[in-house]
Amino acid sequence: MEKFINSNVAYLRDESFDFTIFKKRVAKTYEVLRKIESIRLDSAYPNALERYANEIINTLNYEEIFNPEELREQLLKQANLLQKEKNKTRYKKTKHKSSSFNDGY
């Protein structure tokens, strides 16, 4: 699922973004994603990943959109929030840093 999202987000960040090409890319990568069996994980990041993937897939249902730049900005904002959620678990602040063991050396 991360491959699906990363591929589509990379095109969203491209300067020469075109909504019709984006829909074709999403359809192509979605076909690969459909073949893979999903596994249910009860964690914040996988749930957010699944919600965002569904948001990208829902763009296939839009016949014509009035402002593709607005949709692009919305999807990019959600992608940035998703990355923030992923990185949140990596950086943990150590509690009680000053009270750690000090043997005097």
MIDRENVEX-102257 format. One line per 10 residues: number of its first residue (from 1); their letters; for each residue x, y, z of N, C-alpha, C, CB. Coordinates in Angstrom, 3 decimals. Glycine has a CB too. Layout:
N
NUM	a	X,Y,Z,X,Y,Z,X,Y,Z,X,Y,Z | ... $
END
This chain:
105
1	mekfinsnva	0.816,-1.175,0.000,0.000,0.000,0.000,0.874,1.259,0.000,-0.936,-0.013,1.197 | 2.005,1.185,0.700,2.907,2.338,0.706,3.456,2.621,-0.687,4.059,2.106,1.682 | 3.725,1.574,-1.455,4.197,1.772,-2.829,3.155,2.505,-3.660,4.536,0.426,-3.482 | 1.899,2.103,-3.492,0.796,2.741,-4.206,0.728,4.231,-3.862,-0.543,2.048,-3.866 | 0.802,4.539,-2.586,0.697,5.931,-2.146,1.922,6.722,-2.566,0.518,6.006,-0.625 | 3.119,6.159,-2.375,4.336,6.885,-2.725,4.414,7.189,-4.215,5.554,6.092,-2.301 | 3.971,6.259,-5.040,3.972,6.469,-6.481,3.059,7.623,-6.866,3.545,5.198,-7.204 | 1.869,7.638,-6.287,0.910,8.679,-6.633,1.275,10.031,-6.025,-0.473,8.272,-6.182 | 1.831,10.039,-4.838,2.250,11.295,-4.216,3.428,11.893,-4.988,2.632,11.071,-2.729 | 4.297,11.051,-5.510,5.424,11.553,-6.308,4.916,12.303,-7.528,6.346,10.394,-6.743 $
11	ylrdesfdft	3.857,11.800,-8.145,3.305,12.511,-9.296,2.566,13.767,-8.864,2.370,11.602,-10.087 | 1.943,13.757,-7.697,1.282,14.962,-7.201,2.297,16.085,-6.977,0.524,14.660,-5.894 | 3.496,15.729,-6.573,4.537,16.730,-6.310,5.224,17.209,-7.591,5.579,16.158,-5.359 | 4.980,16.536,-8.685,5.585,16.910,-9.962,5.032,18.252,-10.435,5.331,15.819,-11.026 | 5.895,19.076,-11.014,5.499,20.397,-11.486,4.540,20.322,-12.667,6.723,21.197,-11.871 | 4.684,19.312,-13.507,3.833,19.186,-14.690,2.629,18.280,-14.398,4.647,18.631,-15.880 | 1.920,18.566,-13.302,0.774,17.772,-12.868,-0.391,17.968,-13.824,0.360,18.149,-11.434 | -0.961,16.853,-14.282,-2.156,16.878,-15.118,-3.146,15.887,-14.520,-1.825,16.528,-16.620 | -4.375,16.352,-14.301,-5.353,15.530,-13.593,-5.735,14.275,-14.368,-6.590,16.340,-13.304 | -5.833,14.362,-15.678,-6.211,13.176,-16.468,-5.113,12.115,-16.416,-6.494,13.570,-17.937 $
21	ifkkrvakty	-3.862,12.546,-16.478,-2.748,11.597,-16.359,-2.717,11.003,-14.955,-1.396,12.289,-16.681 | -3.007,11.839,-13.963,-3.044,11.362,-12.582,-4.095,10.268,-12.421,-3.333,12.525,-11.616 | -5.280,10.467,-13.007,-6.331,9.451,-12.921,-5.893,8.151,-13.577,-7.618,9.958,-13.574 | -5.172,8.243,-14.697,-4.683,7.038,-15.372,-3.660,6.310,-14.512,-4.067,7.394,-16.732 | -2.772,7.071,-13.864,-1.757,6.465,-12.991,-2.399,5.779,-11.801,-0.763,7.522,-12.506 | -3.402,6.452,-11.223,-4.094,5.865,-10.075,-4.787,4.573,-10.497,-5.121,6.862,-9.478 | -5.442,4.585,-11.648,-6.129,3.382,-12.125,-5.141,2.242,-12.353,-6.895,3.681,-13.421 | -3.990,2.567,-12.929,-2.977,1.544,-13.211,-2.413,0.951,-11.917,-1.837,2.140,-14.056 | -2.059,1.807,-10.964,-1.494,1.311,-9.709,-2.549,0.649,-8.840,-0.835,2.444,-8.942 | -3.807,1.062,-9.012,-4.884,0.441,-8.246,-5.111,-1.001,-8.686,-6.176,1.245,-8.395 $
31	evlrkiesir	-4.927,-1.281,-9.962,-5.075,-2.653,-10.453,-4.072,-3.579,-9.771,-4.891,-2.703,-11.982 | -2.860,-3.097,-9.573,-1.836,-3.901,-8.882,-2.213,-4.059,-7.415,-0.428,-3.245,-9.011 | -2.715,-2.979,-6.812,-3.075,-3.012,-5.395,-4.244,-3.956,-5.126,-3.422,-1.611,-4.910 | -5.172,-4.041,-6.058,-6.341,-4.908,-5.878,-5.962,-6.379,-5.826,-7.336,-4.680,-6.998 | -4.884,-6.756,-6.473,-4.474,-8.156,-6.510,-3.915,-8.636,-5.176,-3.444,-8.361,-7.595 | -3.490,-7.702,-4.351,-2.866,-8.041,-3.073,-3.936,-8.146,-1.992,-1.797,-6.988,-2.682 | -3.853,-9.205,-1.215,-4.819,-9.407,-0.136,-4.510,-8.446,1.012,-4.795,-10.882,0.360 | -5.537,-7.806,1.530,-5.313,-6.840,2.608,-5.271,-7.538,3.959,-6.407,-5.765,2.606 | -4.494,-6.970,4.849,-4.351,-7.469,6.208,-4.777,-6.341,7.141,-2.874,-7.947,6.507 | -5.603,-6.660,8.115,-6.109,-5.636,9.020,-5.117,-5.430,10.153,-7.501,-6.024,9.574 $
41	ldsaypnale	-4.687,-4.181,10.324,-3.796,-3.811,11.411,-4.457,-2.701,12.220,-2.405,-3.363,10.874 | -4.453,-2.832,13.527,-5.088,-1.833,14.384,-4.046,-0.904,14.977,-5.894,-2.507,15.502 | -3.498,-0.071,14.143,-2.540,0.922,14.577,-2.885,2.228,13.871,-1.070,0.473,14.276 | -2.409,3.328,14.385,-2.783,4.640,13.827,-2.252,4.822,12.410,-2.259,5.768,14.722 | -0.986,4.477,12.179,-0.403,4.708,10.859,-1.035,3.843,9.765,1.083,4.449,10.909 | -1.190,2.521,9.955,-1.831,1.736,8.887,-3.272,2.170,8.607,-1.813,0.264,9.252 | -3.994,2.585,9.637,-5.356,3.066,9.421,-5.349,4.367,8.619,-6.072,3.274,10.766 | -4.432,5.269,8.939,-4.321,6.519,8.185,-3.882,6.238,6.749,-3.326,7.481,8.871 | -3.014,5.260,6.577,-2.557,4.864,5.248,-3.722,4.345,4.409,-1.459,3.795,5.354 | -4.555,3.534,5.011,-5.710,2.995,4.303,-6.714,4.092,3.947,-6.389,1.921,5.147 $
51	ryaneiintl	-6.948,5.030,4.869,-7.869,6.137,4.586,-7.364,6.994,3.436,-8.065,7.004,5.832 | -6.057,7.257,3.422,-5.488,8.083,2.361,-5.520,7.352,1.016,-4.049,8.482,2.713 | -5.257,6.060,1.029,-5.331,5.277,-0.209,-6.753,5.304,-0.763,-4.875,3.816,0.037 | -7.739,5.193,0.108,-9.128,5.275,-0.333,-9.452,6.659,-0.885,-10.072,4.937,0.821 | -8.875,7.689,-0.300,-9.077,9.058,-0.803,-8.514,9.204,-2.211,-8.416,10.089,0.139 | -7.344,8.621,-2.443,-6.748,8.669,-3.785,-7.601,7.873,-4.769,-5.297,8.117,-3.763 | -8.068,6.709,-4.349,-8.886,5.869,-5.221,-10.208,6.562,-5.559,-9.154,4.507,-4.556 | -10.729,7.343,-4.632,-11.983,8.056,-4.889,-11.836,9.098,-5.986,-12.473,8.722,-3.618 | -10.623,9.530,-6.301,-10.450,10.493,-7.387,-10.812,9.869,-8.733,-9.008,11.013,-7.418 | -10.818,8.545,-8.800,-11.223,7.877,-10.043,-12.705,8.089,-10.329,-10.916,6.377,-9.969 $
61	nyeeifnpee	-13.481,8.346,-9.291,-14.922,8.529,-9.452,-15.286,9.923,-9.962,-15.619,8.274,-8.137 | -14.340,10.861,-9.897,-14.627,12.216,-10.355,-14.579,12.244,-11.872,-13.627,13.237,-9.752 | -15.700,12.547,-12.494,-15.727,12.649,-13.956,-14.975,13.896,-14.411,-17.184,12.680,-14.477 | -15.381,15.007,-13.857,-14.709,16.260,-14.194,-14.633,17.072,-12.915,-15.461,17.049,-15.339 | -13.509,17.665,-12.693,-13.326,18.440,-11.477,-13.105,19.894,-11.871,-12.133,17.897,-10.629 | -13.699,20.778,-11.111,-13.635,22.194,-11.452,-12.259,22.786,-11.177,-14.687,22.961,-10.681 | -11.650,22.378,-10.091,-10.355,22.937,-9.729,-9.393,21.805,-9.359,-10.500,23.942,-8.556 | -8.655,21.284,-10.349,-7.733,20.178,-10.033,-6.587,20.608,-9.117,-7.159,19.600,-11.318 | -6.222,21.885,-9.155,-5.151,22.358,-8.264,-5.580,22.271,-6.806,-4.758,23.806,-8.611 | -6.853,22.548,-6.549,-7.361,22.464,-5.183,-7.325,21.024,-4.682,-8.791,23.019,-5.106 $
71	lreqllkqan	-7.712,20.096,-5.546,-7.653,18.677,-5.191,-6.207,18.247,-4.962,-8.301,17.811,-6.295 | -5.319,18.723,-5.805,-3.896,18.397,-5.667,-3.364,18.895,-4.326,-3.082,19.011,-6.828 | -3.683,20.138,-3.976,-3.214,20.698,-2.706,-3.793,19.930,-1.518,-3.591,22.185,-2.605 | -5.051,19.533,-1.627,-5.691,18.774,-0.560,-5.014,17.413,-0.382,-7.189,18.592,-0.856 | -4.753,16.719,-1.497,-4.100,15.406,-1.414,-2.666,15.525,-0.910,-4.113,14.719,-2.782 | -1.962,16.591,-1.303,-0.601,16.782,-0.813,-0.590,17.078,0.687,0.083,17.918,-1.578 | -1.563,17.852,1.143,-1.640,18.148,2.570,-1.883,16.869,3.359,-2.751,19.174,2.857 | -2.786,16.028,2.859,-3.050,14.765,3.532,-1.827,13.853,3.499,-4.244,14.066,2.890 | -1.063,13.892,2.412,0.156,13.086,2.326,1.185,13.556,3.343,0.747,13.149,0.909 | 1.297,14.869,3.506,2.236,15.398,4.499,1.816,15.019,5.913,2.340,16.921,4.376 $
81	llqkeknktr	0.513,15.051,6.192,0.030,14.633,7.510,0.281,13.147,7.733,-1.467,14.943,7.658 | 0.180,12.364,6.677,0.456,10.925,6.768,1.932,10.686,7.088,0.070,10.210,5.448 | 2.818,11.414,6.438,4.249,11.283,6.735,4.553,11.719,8.165,5.083,12.111,5.744 | 3.860,12.750,8.610,4.032,13.210,9.986,3.607,12.125,10.967,3.228,14.497,10.232 | 2.510,11.444,10.655,2.035,10.340,11.502,3.056,9.199,11.523,0.664,9.820,10.999 | 3.656,8.917,10.384,4.651,7.847,10.302,5.895,8.201,11.111,5.031,7.577,8.837 | 6.334,9.445,10.999,7.553,9.856,11.691,7.344,10.082,13.175,8.094,11.106,11.071 | 6.112,10.204,13.601,5.825,10.462,15.004,6.337,9.333,15.890,4.328,10.653,15.211 | 6.312,8.121,15.403,6.754,6.991,16.215,8.269,6.850,16.240,6.136,5.716,15.701 | 8.957,7.494,15.327,10.415,7.353,15.263,11.126,8.181,16.325,10.915,7.753,13.891 $
91	ykktkhksss	10.631,9.363,16.567,11.322,10.284,17.451,10.573,10.387,18.766,11.467,11.669,16.798 | 11.117,9.741,19.760,10.507,9.791,21.080,11.434,10.560,22.010,10.223,8.359,21.627 | 10.827,11.427,22.770,11.584,12.204,23.732,11.857,11.324,24.950,10.820,13.506,24.132 | 13.109,11.309,25.397,13.439,10.502,26.563,12.955,11.216,27.812,14.961,10.227,26.639 | 12.205,10.513,28.620,11.688,11.100,29.851,12.737,10.990,30.939,10.375,10.412,30.287 | 12.741,11.956,31.778,13.631,11.978,32.945,15.096,11.829,32.527,13.249,10.860,33.931 | 15.477,12.603,31.547,16.831,12.516,31.016,17.869,12.891,32.078,16.977,13.424,29.792 | 17.542,13.854,32.908,18.514,14.304,33.904,18.674,13.313,35.055,18.104,15.654,34.451 | 17.711,12.432,35.270,17.792,11.489,36.384,18.349,10.134,35.956,16.421,11.304,37.006 | 19.034,10.086,34.806,19.594,8.797,34.395,20.795,8.442,35.250,19.990,8.824,32.913 $
101	fndgy	21.187,7.202,35.180,22.277,6.707,36.010,23.587,7.374,35.660,22.410,5.210,35.869 | 24.271,7.882,36.649,25.583,8.498,36.476,26.512,7.899,37.518,25.512,10.061,36.605 | 27.514,7.148,37.073,28.400,6.488,38.032,29.632,7.314,38.369,28.829,5.153,37.495 | 29.753,8.538,37.885,30.838,9.421,38.285,32.055,9.413,37.386,31.256,9.075,39.629 | 32.091,8.613,36.351,33.258,8.576,35.470,33.093,9.532,34.355,33.494,7.196,34.925 $
END
